Amino acid sequence: MGFALFEILMVITELEPPSKDGKVVWLCVWGVFTLLNFIGTLNANRVVQFVFASLTALFFLLAAGVNNADIHVLAGYVGIVCGSSALYLGWAEVMNELAGRELCYIGPVKNKVF
């Protein structure tokens, strides 16, 4: 919400837009944070791992896309895939819980990493 609020404030107030370097650093920091969270998901199911891996890729692609329009478009497609997989995960978790068994595939991990 912080990024969206910042963008909205730039439109409705007289804030100066930030430098592109600041956006790149901000997106890279979120990419590193998400990468560390991805490492924490290595014992979770495969769909959770995919969501965090694609989210990590999304942040780094958005950082690279600040100065390149083609990469920015690619990041948009990765964002659609990431969001769709997160929606599927939420739906599958609810359906599996209600059914009391694995009704929707979420890829349980058999070999724990740590």
Buried (B, 14 or more C-beta within 10 A) or exposed (E): EEEEEEEEEEEEEEEEEEEEEEBBEBBBEBBEEBBEEBEEBEEBBBBBBBBBBBBBBBBBBBBBBBEEEEBBEBBBEBBEBBBEBBEBBEEBBEEBEEEEEEEBEBBEBEEEEE
